[in-house]
């Protein structure tokens, strides 16, 4: 799993934990829902600014969105 996929998975988990839809997150960040969907599926490589906006909107530390899943190793194979 590469870092783009890790980020997307973590965004989805954090968003769902807050009970937010992708549309809700769009409203909080100004990032289009379709772009959020692509990020969550690991299809978009987000900018640092996007990471910041999402972290603020979800009230999480940026590093939480980059945290590797349990048992994952770095660098990816």
PDB file with SEQRES, HELIX, SHEET and CRYST1 records, atoms N, CA, C and O in Angstrom:
SEQRES   1 A   77  UNK UNK UNK UNK UNK UNK UNK UNK UNK UNK UNK UNK UNK          
SEQRES   2 A   77  UNK UNK UNK UNK UNK UNK UNK UNK UNK UNK UNK UNK UNK          
SEQRES   3 A   77  UNK UNK UNK UNK UNK UNK UNK UNK UNK UNK UNK UNK UNK          
SEQRES   4 A   77  UNK UNK UNK UNK UNK UNK UNK UNK UNK UNK UNK UNK UNK          
SEQRES   5 A   77  UNK UNK UNK UNK UNK UNK UNK UNK UNK UNK UNK UNK UNK          
SEQRES   6 A   77  UNK UNK UNK UNK UNK UNK UNK UNK UNK UNK UNK UNK              
HELIX    1 AA1 UNK A    3  UNK A   17  1                                  15    
HELIX    2 AA2 UNK A   22  UNK A   29  1                                   8    
HELIX    3 AA3 UNK A   33  UNK A   40  1                                   8    
HELIX    4 AA4 UNK A   48  UNK A   58  1                                  11    
HELIX    5 AA5 UNK A   62  UNK A   66  5                                   5    
CRYST1    1.000    1.000    1.000  90.00  90.00  90.00 P 1           1          
ATOM      1  N   UNK A   1       0.855  -1.174   0.000  1.00  0.00           N  
ATOM      2  CA  UNK A   1       0.000   0.000   0.000  1.00  0.00           C  
ATOM      3  C   UNK A   1       0.898   1.233   0.000  1.00  0.00           C  
ATOM      4  O   UNK A   1       1.745   1.392   0.879  1.00  0.00           O  
ATOM      5  N   UNK A   2       0.706   2.110  -0.998  1.00  0.00           N  
ATOM      6  CA  UNK A   2       1.541   3.312  -1.032  1.00  0.00           C  
ATOM      7  C   UNK A   2       0.914   4.415  -0.182  1.00  0.00           C  
ATOM      8  O   UNK A   2      -0.214   4.283   0.293  1.00  0.00           O  
ATOM      9  N   UNK A   3       1.648   5.483  -0.001  1.00  0.00           N  
ATOM     10  CA  UNK A   3       1.221   6.552   0.904  1.00  0.00           C  
ATOM     11  C   UNK A   3      -0.057   7.240   0.435  1.00  0.00           C  
ATOM     12  O   UNK A   3      -0.851   7.681   1.265  1.00  0.00           O  
ATOM     13  N   UNK A   4      -0.271   7.341  -0.859  1.00  0.00           N  
ATOM     14  CA  UNK A   4      -1.512   7.939  -1.378  1.00  0.00           C  
ATOM     15  C   UNK A   4      -2.706   7.085  -0.963  1.00  0.00           C  
ATOM     16  O   UNK A   4      -3.750   7.617  -0.584  1.00  0.00           O  
ATOM     17  N   UNK A   5      -2.557   5.777  -1.033  1.00  0.00           N  
ATOM     18  CA  UNK A   5      -3.635   4.879  -0.617  1.00  0.00           C  
ATOM     19  C   UNK A   5      -3.842   4.922   0.893  1.00  0.00           C  
ATOM     20  O   UNK A   5      -4.977   4.891   1.369  1.00  0.00           O  
ATOM     21  N   UNK A   6      -2.752   4.994   1.640  1.00  0.00           N  
ATOM     22  CA  UNK A   6      -2.844   5.106   3.104  1.00  0.00           C  
ATOM     23  C   UNK A   6      -3.607   6.373   3.468  1.00  0.00           C  
ATOM     24  O   UNK A   6      -4.514   6.343   4.299  1.00  0.00           O  
ATOM     25  N   UNK A   7      -3.236   7.482   2.842  1.00  0.00           N  
ATOM     26  CA  UNK A   7      -3.911   8.752   3.109  1.00  0.00           C  
ATOM     27  C   UNK A   7      -5.408   8.638   2.826  1.00  0.00           C  
ATOM     28  O   UNK A   7      -6.234   9.031   3.650  1.00  0.00           O  
ATOM     29  N   UNK A   8      -5.745   8.107   1.677  1.00  0.00           N  
ATOM     30  CA  UNK A   8      -7.152   7.981   1.303  1.00  0.00           C  
ATOM     31  C   UNK A   8      -7.946   7.135   2.278  1.00  0.00           C  
ATOM     32  O   UNK A   8      -9.063   7.486   2.661  1.00  0.00           O  
ATOM     33  N   UNK A   9      -7.361   6.022   2.675  1.00  0.00           N  
ATOM     34  CA  UNK A   9      -8.029   5.140   3.639  1.00  0.00           C  
ATOM     35  C   UNK A   9      -8.243   5.849   4.967  1.00  0.00           C  
ATOM     36  O   UNK A   9      -9.309   5.740   5.574  1.00  0.00           O  
ATOM     37  N   UNK A  10      -7.224   6.579   5.415  1.00  0.00           N  
ATOM     38  CA  UNK A  10      -7.324   7.279   6.694  1.00  0.00           C  
ATOM     39  C   UNK A  10      -8.320   8.437   6.638  1.00  0.00           C  
ATOM     40  O   UNK A  10      -9.028   8.695   7.611  1.00  0.00           O  
ATOM     41  N   UNK A  11      -8.374   9.130   5.508  1.00  0.00           N  
ATOM     42  CA  UNK A  11      -9.373  10.206   5.359  1.00  0.00           C  
ATOM     43  C   UNK A  11     -10.770   9.614   5.462  1.00  0.00           C  
ATOM     44  O   UNK A  11     -11.615  10.130   6.193  1.00  0.00           O  
ATOM     45  N   UNK A  12     -11.011   8.537   4.735  1.00  0.00           N  
ATOM     46  CA  UNK A  12     -12.339   7.915   4.771  1.00  0.00           C  
ATOM     47  C   UNK A  12     -12.700   7.483   6.185  1.00  0.00           C  
ATOM     48  O   UNK A  12     -13.811   7.743   6.647  1.00  0.00           O  
ATOM     49  N   UNK A  13     -11.776   6.827   6.874  1.00  0.00           N  
ATOM     50  CA  UNK A  13     -12.058   6.364   8.235  1.00  0.00           C  
ATOM     51  C   UNK A  13     -12.336   7.528   9.179  1.00  0.00           C  
ATOM     52  O   UNK A  13     -13.260   7.463   9.991  1.00  0.00           O  
ATOM     53  N   UNK A  14     -11.543   8.594   9.078  1.00  0.00           N  
ATOM     54  CA  UNK A  14     -11.745   9.753   9.956  1.00  0.00           C  
ATOM     55  C   UNK A  14     -13.060  10.458   9.628  1.00  0.00           C  
ATOM     56  O   UNK A  14     -13.783  10.886  10.527  1.00  0.00           O  
ATOM     57  N   UNK A  15     -13.358  10.575   8.353  1.00  0.00           N  
ATOM     58  CA  UNK A  15     -14.608  11.221   7.933  1.00  0.00           C  
ATOM     59  C   UNK A  15     -15.806  10.430   8.445  1.00  0.00           C  
ATOM     60  O   UNK A  15     -16.735  10.999   9.019  1.00  0.00           O  
ATOM     61  N   UNK A  16     -15.781   9.126   8.235  1.00  0.00           N  
ATOM     62  CA  UNK A  16     -16.899   8.288   8.682  1.00  0.00           C  
ATOM     63  C   UNK A  16     -17.018   8.268  10.204  1.00  0.00           C  
ATOM     64  O   UNK A  16     -18.129   8.216  10.732  1.00  0.00           O  
ATOM     65  N   UNK A  17     -15.888   8.307  10.917  1.00  0.00           N  
ATOM     66  CA  UNK A  17     -15.915   8.341  12.380  1.00  0.00           C  
ATOM     67  C   UNK A  17     -16.601   9.598  12.895  1.00  0.00           C  
ATOM     68  O   UNK A  17     -17.197   9.589  13.973  1.00  0.00           O  
ATOM     69  N   UNK A  18     -16.516  10.681  12.122  1.00  0.00           N  
ATOM     70  CA  UNK A  18     -17.166  11.941  12.497  1.00  0.00           C  
ATOM     71  C   UNK A  18     -18.616  11.979  12.017  1.00  0.00           C  
ATOM     72  O   UNK A  18     -19.339  12.933  12.304  1.00  0.00           O  
ATOM     73  N   UNK A  19     -19.043  10.952  11.290  1.00  0.00           N  
ATOM     74  CA  UNK A  19     -20.411  10.910  10.785  1.00  0.00           C  
ATOM     75  C   UNK A  19     -20.644  11.850   9.614  1.00  0.00           C  
ATOM     76  O   UNK A  19     -21.765  12.302   9.384  1.00  0.00           O  
ATOM     77  N   UNK A  20     -19.579  12.140   8.875  1.00  0.00           N  
ATOM     78  CA  UNK A  20     -19.671  13.081   7.759  1.00  0.00           C  
ATOM     79  C   UNK A  20     -19.746  12.348   6.428  1.00  0.00           C  
ATOM     80  O   UNK A  20     -19.165  11.276   6.260  1.00  0.00           O  
ATOM     81  N   UNK A  21     -20.467  12.941   5.490  1.00  0.00           N  
ATOM     82  CA  UNK A  21     -20.473  12.454   4.119  1.00  0.00           C  
ATOM     83  C   UNK A  21     -19.367  13.168   3.350  1.00  0.00           C  
ATOM     84  O   UNK A  21     -18.766  14.122   3.844  1.00  0.00           O  
ATOM     85  N   UNK A  22     -19.111  12.700   2.154  1.00  0.00           N  
ATOM     86  CA  UNK A  22     -18.150  13.393   1.307  1.00  0.00           C  
ATOM     87  C   UNK A  22     -18.654  14.804   0.991  1.00  0.00           C  
ATOM     88  O   UNK A  22     -17.862  15.739   0.874  1.00  0.00           O  
ATOM     89  N   UNK A  23     -19.958  14.951   0.857  1.00  0.00           N  
ATOM     90  CA  UNK A  23     -20.524  16.278   0.614  1.00  0.00           C  
ATOM     91  C   UNK A  23     -20.297  17.205   1.808  1.00  0.00           C  
ATOM     92  O   UNK A  23     -20.003  18.388   1.635  1.00  0.00           O  
ATOM     93  N   UNK A  24     -20.434  16.663   3.014  1.00  0.00           N  
ATOM     94  CA  UNK A  24     -20.156  17.452   4.219  1.00  0.00           C  
ATOM     95  C   UNK A  24     -18.709  17.924   4.220  1.00  0.00           C  
ATOM     96  O   UNK A  24     -18.421  19.086   4.507  1.00  0.00           O  
ATOM     97  N   UNK A  25     -17.802  17.004   3.892  1.00  0.00           N  
ATOM     98  CA  UNK A  25     -16.383  17.350   3.881  1.00  0.00           C  
ATOM     99  C   UNK A  25     -16.085  18.379   2.800  1.00  0.00           C  
ATOM    100  O   UNK A  25     -15.233  19.248   2.985  1.00  0.00           O  
ATOM    101  N   UNK A  26     -16.777  18.287   1.683  1.00  0.00           N  
ATOM    102  CA  UNK A  26     -16.639  19.306   0.638  1.00  0.00           C  
ATOM    103  C   UNK A  26     -17.002  20.682   1.197  1.00  0.00           C  
ATOM    104  O   UNK A  26     -16.287  21.658   0.970  1.00  0.00           O  
ATOM    105  N   UNK A  27     -18.107  20.754   1.922  1.00  0.00           N  
ATOM    106  CA  UNK A  27     -18.532  22.021   2.502  1.00  0.00           C  
ATOM    107  C   UNK A  27     -17.549  22.582   3.513  1.00  0.00           C  
ATOM    108  O   UNK A  27     -17.389  23.797   3.624  1.00  0.00           O  
ATOM    109  N   UNK A  28     -16.892  21.699   4.248  1.00  0.00           N  
ATOM    110  CA  UNK A  28     -15.939  22.134   5.271  1.00  0.00           C  
ATOM    111  C   UNK A  28     -14.575  22.526   4.705  1.00  0.00           C  
ATOM    112  O   UNK A  28     -13.866  23.345   5.289  1.00  0.00           O  
ATOM    113  N   UNK A  29     -14.212  21.934   3.563  1.00  0.00           N  
ATOM    114  CA  UNK A  29     -12.871  22.145   3.030  1.00  0.00           C  
ATOM    115  C   UNK A  29     -12.827  22.975   1.753  1.00  0.00           C  
ATOM    116  O   UNK A  29     -11.801  23.579   1.440  1.00  0.00           O  
ATOM    117  N   UNK A  30     -13.922  23.009   1.021  1.00  0.00           N  
ATOM    118  CA  UNK A  30     -13.910  23.658  -0.290  1.00  0.00           C  
ATOM    119  C   UNK A  30     -13.303  22.763  -1.365  1.00  0.00           C  
ATOM    120  O   UNK A  30     -13.088  23.205  -2.494  1.00  0.00           O  
ATOM    121  N   UNK A  31     -13.027  21.516  -1.021  1.00  0.00           N  
ATOM    122  CA  UNK A  31     -12.491  20.547  -1.978  1.00  0.00           C  
ATOM    123  C   UNK A  31     -13.680  19.785  -2.564  1.00  0.00           C  
ATOM    124  O   UNK A  31     -14.522  19.276  -1.824  1.00  0.00           O  
ATOM    125  N   UNK A  32     -13.745  19.710  -3.874  1.00  0.00           N  
ATOM    126  CA  UNK A  32     -14.886  19.074  -4.538  1.00  0.00           C  
ATOM    127  C   UNK A  32     -15.077  17.631  -4.082  1.00  0.00           C  
ATOM    128  O   UNK A  32     -14.114  16.903  -3.838  1.00  0.00           O  
ATOM    129  N   UNK A  33     -16.343  17.237  -3.974  1.00  0.00           N  
ATOM    130  CA  UNK A  33     -16.679  15.885  -3.543  1.00  0.00           C  
ATOM    131  C   UNK A  33     -16.044  14.832  -4.443  1.00  0.00           C  
ATOM    132  O   UNK A  33     -15.569  13.808  -3.953  1.00  0.00           O  
ATOM    133  N   UNK A  34     -16.028  15.068  -5.734  1.00  0.00           N  
ATOM    134  CA  UNK A  34     -15.441  14.093  -6.652  1.00  0.00           C  
ATOM    135  C   UNK A  34     -13.936  13.931  -6.397  1.00  0.00           C  
ATOM    136  O   UNK A  34     -13.396  12.832  -6.524  1.00  0.00           O  
ATOM    137  N   UNK A  35     -13.267  15.029  -6.036  1.00  0.00           N  
ATOM    138  CA  UNK A  35     -11.837  14.975  -5.718  1.00  0.00           C  
ATOM    139  C   UNK A  35     -11.628  14.202  -4.411  1.00  0.00           C  
ATOM    140  O   UNK A  35     -10.700  13.401  -4.296  1.00  0.00           O  
ATOM    141  N   UNK A  36     -12.500  14.452  -3.432  1.00  0.00           N  
ATOM    142  CA  UNK A  36     -12.431  13.725  -2.159  1.00  0.00           C  
ATOM    143  C   UNK A  36     -12.623  12.235  -2.410  1.00  0.00           C  
ATOM    144  O   UNK A  36     -11.895  11.413  -1.853  1.00  0.00           O  
ATOM    145  N   UNK A  37     -13.587  11.885  -3.233  1.00  0.00           N  
ATOM    146  CA  UNK A  37     -13.827  10.489  -3.575  1.00  0.00           C  
ATOM    147  C   UNK A  37     -12.587   9.868  -4.214  1.00  0.00           C  
ATOM    148  O   UNK A  37     -12.182   8.763  -3.852  1.00  0.00           O  
ATOM    149  N   UNK A  38     -11.992  10.578  -5.157  1.00  0.00           N  
ATOM    150  CA  UNK A  38     -10.771  10.083  -5.809  1.00  0.00           C  
ATOM    151  C   UNK A  38      -9.635   9.914  -4.801  1.00  0.00           C  
ATOM    152  O   UNK A  38      -8.896   8.931  -4.864  1.00  0.00           O  
ATOM    153  N   UNK A  39      -9.487  10.862  -3.871  1.00  0.00           N  
ATOM    154  CA  UNK A  39      -8.445  10.746  -2.851  1.00  0.00           C  
ATOM    155  C   UNK A  39      -8.688   9.515  -1.977  1.00  0.00           C  
ATOM    156  O   UNK A  39      -7.760   8.757  -1.694  1.00  0.00           O  
ATOM    157  N   UNK A  40      -9.924   9.322  -1.557  1.00  0.00           N  
ATOM    158  CA  UNK A  40     -10.239   8.202  -0.680  1.00  0.00           C  
ATOM    159  C   UNK A  40      -9.998   6.861  -1.364  1.00  0.00           C  
ATOM    160  O   UNK A  40      -9.723   5.867  -0.691  1.00  0.00           O  
ATOM    161  N   UNK A  41     -10.096   6.820  -2.672  1.00  0.00           N  
ATOM    162  CA  UNK A  41      -9.846   5.591  -3.415  1.00  0.00           C  
ATOM    163  C   UNK A  41      -8.390   5.460  -3.843  1.00  0.00           C  
ATOM    164  O   UNK A  41      -8.027   4.501  -4.525  1.00  0.00           O  
ATOM    165  N   UNK A  42      -7.554   6.419  -3.448  1.00  0.00           N  
ATOM    166  CA  UNK A  42      -6.135   6.367  -3.790  1.00  0.00           C  
ATOM    167  C   UNK A  42      -5.856   6.716  -5.234  1.00  0.00           C  
ATOM    168  O   UNK A  42      -4.813   6.347  -5.772  1.00  0.00           O  
ATOM    169  N   UNK A  43      -6.788   7.432  -5.876  1.00  0.00           N  
ATOM    170  CA  UNK A  43      -6.647   7.804  -7.277  1.00  0.00           C  
ATOM    171  C   UNK A  43      -6.084   9.204  -7.480  1.00  0.00           C  
ATOM    172  O   UNK A  43      -5.716   9.568  -8.597  1.00  0.00           O  
ATOM    173  N   UNK A  44      -6.015   9.987  -6.420  1.00  0.00           N  
ATOM    174  CA  UNK A  44      -5.484  11.351  -6.484  1.00  0.00           C  
ATOM    175  C   UNK A  44      -4.349  11.496  -5.503  1.00  0.00           C  
ATOM    176  O   UNK A  44      -4.381  10.945  -4.403  1.00  0.00           O  
ATOM    177  N   UNK A  45      -3.342  12.247  -5.914  1.00  0.00           N  
ATOM    178  CA  UNK A  45      -2.202  12.541  -5.062  1.00  0.00           C  
ATOM    179  C   UNK A  45      -2.432  13.944  -4.497  1.00  0.00           C  
ATOM    180  O   UNK A  45      -2.162  14.932  -5.181  1.00  0.00           O  
ATOM    181  N   UNK A  46      -2.928  14.047  -3.255  1.00  0.00           N  
ATOM    182  CA  UNK A  46      -3.292  15.351  -2.707  1.00  0.00           C  
ATOM    183  C   UNK A  46      -2.073  16.219  -2.407  1.00  0.00           C  
ATOM    184  O   UNK A  46      -0.973  15.724  -2.161  1.00  0.00           O  
ATOM    185  N   UNK A  47      -2.303  17.506  -2.437  1.00  0.00           N  
ATOM    186  CA  UNK A  47      -1.255  18.453  -2.061  1.00  0.00           C  
ATOM    187  C   UNK A  47      -1.174  18.545  -0.540  1.00  0.00           C  
ATOM    188  O   UNK A  47      -2.062  18.080   0.175  1.00  0.00           O  
ATOM    189  N   UNK A  48      -0.105  19.148  -0.069  1.00  0.00           N  
ATOM    190  CA  UNK A  48       0.031  19.399   1.374  1.00  0.00           C  
ATOM    191  C   UNK A  48      -1.073  20.337   1.835  1.00  0.00           C  
ATOM    192  O   UNK A  48      -1.584  20.187   2.945  1.00  0.00           O  
ATOM    193  N   UNK A  49      -1.446  21.291   1.012  1.00  0.00           N  
ATOM    194  CA  UNK A  49      -2.548  22.194   1.377  1.00  0.00           C  
ATOM    195  C   UNK A  49      -3.861  21.434   1.544  1.00  0.00           C  
ATOM    196  O   UNK A  49      -4.629  21.713   2.465  1.00  0.00           O  
ATOM    197  N   UNK A  50      -4.118  20.477   0.659  1.00  0.00           N  
ATOM    198  CA  UNK A  50      -5.331  19.663   0.778  1.00  0.00           C  
ATOM    199  C   UNK A  50      -5.278  18.852   2.073  1.00  0.00           C  
ATOM    200  O   UNK A  50      -6.276  18.758   2.788  1.00  0.00           O  
ATOM    201  N   UNK A  51      -4.122  18.269   2.374  1.00  0.00           N  
ATOM    202  CA  UNK A  51      -3.962  17.518   3.614  1.00  0.00           C  
ATOM    203  C   UNK A  51      -4.277  18.416   4.809  1.00  0.00           C  
ATOM    204  O   UNK A  51      -4.978  18.002   5.732  1.00  0.00           O  
ATOM    205  N   UNK A  52      -3.763  19.628   4.790  1.00  0.00           N  
ATOM    206  CA  UNK A  52      -4.004  20.569   5.889  1.00  0.00           C  
ATOM    207  C   UNK A  52      -5.486  20.889   6.023  1.00  0.00           C  
ATOM    208  O   UNK A  52      -6.028  20.861   7.127  1.00  0.00           O  
ATOM    209  N   UNK A  53      -6.140  21.190   4.918  1.00  0.00           N  
ATOM    210  CA  UNK A  53      -7.561  21.550   4.965  1.00  0.00           C  
ATOM    211  C   UNK A  53      -8.411  20.394   5.481  1.00  0.00           C  
ATOM    212  O   UNK A  53      -9.352  20.595   6.248  1.00  0.00           O  
ATOM    213  N   UNK A  54      -8.070  19.193   5.054  1.00  0.00           N  
ATOM    214  CA  UNK A  54      -8.827  18.019   5.500  1.00  0.00           C  
ATOM    215  C   UNK A  54      -8.570  17.755   6.978  1.00  0.00           C  
ATOM    216  O   UNK A  54      -9.510  17.478   7.723  1.00  0.00           O  
ATOM    217  N   UNK A  55      -7.328  17.834   7.415  1.00  0.00           N  
ATOM    218  CA  UNK A  55      -7.009  17.612   8.828  1.00  0.00           C  
ATOM    219  C   UNK A  55      -7.742  18.614   9.720  1.00  0.00           C  
ATOM    220  O   UNK A  55      -8.289  18.242  10.758  1.00  0.00           O  
ATOM    221  N   UNK A  56      -7.750  19.872   9.318  1.00  0.00           N  
ATOM    222  CA  UNK A  56      -8.457  20.897  10.098  1.00  0.00           C  
ATOM    223  C   UNK A  56      -9.953  20.585  10.141  1.00  0.00           C  
ATOM    224  O   UNK A  56     -10.571  20.638  11.205  1.00  0.00           O  
ATOM    225  N   UNK A  57     -10.526  20.265   8.999  1.00  0.00           N  
ATOM    226  CA  UNK A  57     -11.968  19.996   8.924  1.00  0.00           C  
ATOM    227  C   UNK A  57     -12.356  18.788   9.769  1.00  0.00           C  
ATOM    228  O   UNK A  57     -13.433  18.761  10.366  1.00  0.00           O  
ATOM    229  N   UNK A  58     -11.477  17.788   9.818  1.00  0.00           N  
ATOM    230  CA  UNK A  58     -11.782  16.578  10.580  1.00  0.00           C  
ATOM    231  C   UNK A  58     -11.279  16.636  12.019  1.00  0.00           C  
ATOM    232  O   UNK A  58     -11.463  15.687  12.782  1.00  0.00           O  
ATOM    233  N   UNK A  59     -10.646  17.742  12.389  1.00  0.00           N  
ATOM    234  CA  UNK A  59     -10.102  17.930  13.743  1.00  0.00           C  
ATOM    235  C   UNK A  59      -9.138  16.811  14.127  1.00  0.00           C  
ATOM    236  O   UNK A  59      -9.214  16.247  15.218  1.00  0.00           O  
ATOM    237  N   UNK A  60      -8.226  16.504  13.197  1.00  0.00           N  
ATOM    238  CA  UNK A  60      -7.191  15.505  13.467  1.00  0.00           C  
ATOM    239  C   UNK A  60      -5.833  16.112  13.157  1.00  0.00           C  
ATOM    240  O   UNK A  60      -5.730  17.089  12.415  1.00  0.00           O  
ATOM    241  N   UNK A  61      -4.797  15.525  13.732  1.00  0.00           N  
ATOM    242  CA  UNK A  61      -3.444  15.945  13.409  1.00  0.00           C  
ATOM    243  C   UNK A  61      -3.105  15.430  12.008  1.00  0.00           C  
ATOM    244  O   UNK A  61      -3.512  14.326  11.647  1.00  0.00           O  
ATOM    245  N   UNK A  62      -2.371  16.208  11.218  1.00  0.00           N  
ATOM    246  CA  UNK A  62      -2.037  15.760   9.862  1.00  0.00           C  
ATOM    247  C   UNK A  62      -1.380  14.386   9.824  1.00  0.00           C  
ATOM    248  O   UNK A  62      -1.633  13.599   8.912  1.00  0.00           O  
ATOM    249  N   UNK A  63      -0.541  14.098  10.805  1.00  0.00           N  
ATOM    250  CA  UNK A  63       0.143  12.809  10.796  1.00  0.00           C  
ATOM    251  C   UNK A  63      -0.812  11.626  10.937  1.00  0.00           C  
ATOM    252  O   UNK A  63      -0.494  10.514  10.514  1.00  0.00           O  
ATOM    253  N   UNK A  64      -1.996  11.867  11.537  1.00  0.00           N  
ATOM    254  CA  UNK A  64      -2.986  10.797  11.630  1.00  0.00           C  
ATOM    255  C   UNK A  64      -3.442  10.348  10.244  1.00  0.00           C  
ATOM    256  O   UNK A  64      -3.751   9.175  10.034  1.00  0.00           O  
ATOM    257  N   UNK A  65      -3.481  11.277   9.313  1.00  0.00           N  
ATOM    258  CA  UNK A  65      -3.931  10.961   7.966  1.00  0.00           C  
ATOM    259  C   UNK A  65      -2.860  10.236   7.160  1.00  0.00           C  
ATOM    260  O   UNK A  65      -3.138   9.700   6.087  1.00  0.00           O  
ATOM    261  N   UNK A  66      -1.643  10.220   7.676  1.00  0.00           N  
ATOM    262  CA  UNK A  66      -0.538   9.545   6.998  1.00  0.00           C  
ATOM    263  C   UNK A  66      -0.074   8.289   7.742  1.00  0.00           C  
ATOM    264  O   UNK A  66       0.884   7.637   7.327  1.00  0.00           O  
ATOM    265  N   UNK A  67      -0.752   7.955   8.832  1.00  0.00           N  
ATOM    266  CA  UNK A  67      -0.348   6.817   9.660  1.00  0.00           C  
ATOM    267  C   UNK A  67      -0.559   5.506   8.911  1.00  0.00           C  
ATOM    268  O   UNK A  67      -1.625   5.258   8.347  1.00  0.00           O  
ATOM    269  N   UNK A  68       0.474   4.676   8.917  1.00  0.00           N  
ATOM    270  CA  UNK A  68       0.399   3.369   8.268  1.00  0.00           C  
ATOM    271  C   UNK A  68      -0.514   2.443   9.058  1.00  0.00           C  
ATOM    272  O   UNK A  68      -0.589   2.549  10.283  1.00  0.00           O  
ATOM    273  N   UNK A  69      -1.203   1.543   8.381  1.00  0.00           N  
ATOM    274  CA  UNK A  69      -2.039   0.575   9.112  1.00  0.00           C  
ATOM    275  C   UNK A  69      -1.177  -0.380   9.923  1.00  0.00           C  
ATOM    276  O   UNK A  69       0.003  -0.571   9.628  1.00  0.00           O  
ATOM    277  N   UNK A  70      -1.765  -0.965  10.928  1.00  0.00           N  
ATOM    278  CA  UNK A  70      -1.044  -1.915  11.786  1.00  0.00           C  
ATOM    279  C   UNK A  70      -0.470  -3.027  10.932  1.00  0.00           C  
ATOM    280  O   UNK A  70      -1.150  -3.590  10.074  1.00  0.00           O  
ATOM    281  N   UNK A  71       0.784  -3.330  11.180  1.00  0.00           N  
ATOM    282  CA  UNK A  71       1.448  -4.398  10.469  1.00  0.00           C  
ATOM    283  C   UNK A  71       2.082  -4.003   9.147  1.00  0.00           C  
ATOM    284  O   UNK A  71       2.805  -4.797   8.546  1.00  0.00           O  
ATOM    285  N   UNK A  72       1.822  -2.787   8.689  1.00  0.00           N  
ATOM    286  CA  UNK A  72       2.410  -2.328   7.418  1.00  0.00           C  
ATOM    287  C   UNK A  72       3.866  -1.945   7.649  1.00  0.00           C  
ATOM    288  O   UNK A  72       4.239  -1.499   8.734  1.00  0.00           O  
ATOM    289  N   UNK A  73       4.665  -2.119   6.639  1.00  0.00           N  
ATOM    290  CA  UNK A  73       6.071  -1.750   6.724  1.00  0.00           C  
ATOM    291  C   UNK A  73       6.364  -0.604   5.766  1.00  0.00           C  
ATOM    292  O   UNK A  73       5.663  -0.391   4.776  1.00  0.00           O  
ATOM    293  N   UNK A  74       7.404   0.112   6.089  1.00  0.00           N  
ATOM    294  CA  UNK A  74       7.831   1.220   5.240  1.00  0.00           C  
ATOM    295  C   UNK A  74       9.271   0.989   4.860  1.00  0.00           C  
ATOM    296  O   UNK A  74      10.052   0.600   5.728  1.00  0.00           O  
ATOM    297  N   UNK A  75       9.673   1.199   3.641  1.00  0.00           N  
ATOM    298  CA  UNK A  75       8.870   1.616   2.498  1.00  0.00           C  
ATOM    299  C   UNK A  75       8.042   0.463   1.944  1.00  0.00           C  
ATOM    300  O   UNK A  75       8.323  -0.705   2.213  1.00  0.00           O  
ATOM    301  N   UNK A  76       7.006   0.813   1.157  1.00  0.00           N  
ATOM    302  CA  UNK A  76       6.159  -0.255   0.597  1.00  0.00           C  
ATOM    303  C   UNK A  76       6.960  -1.080  -0.405  1.00  0.00           C  
ATOM    304  O   UNK A  76       7.911  -0.601  -1.023  1.00  0.00           O  
ATOM    305  N   UNK A  77       6.552  -2.306  -0.539  1.00  0.00           N  
ATOM    306  CA  UNK A  77       7.263  -3.201  -1.476  1.00  0.00           C  
ATOM    307  C   UNK A  77       6.734  -3.062  -2.876  1.00  0.00           C  
ATOM    308  O   UNK A  77       7.213  -3.736  -3.787  1.00  0.00           O  
TER     309      UNK A  77                                                      
END                                                                             
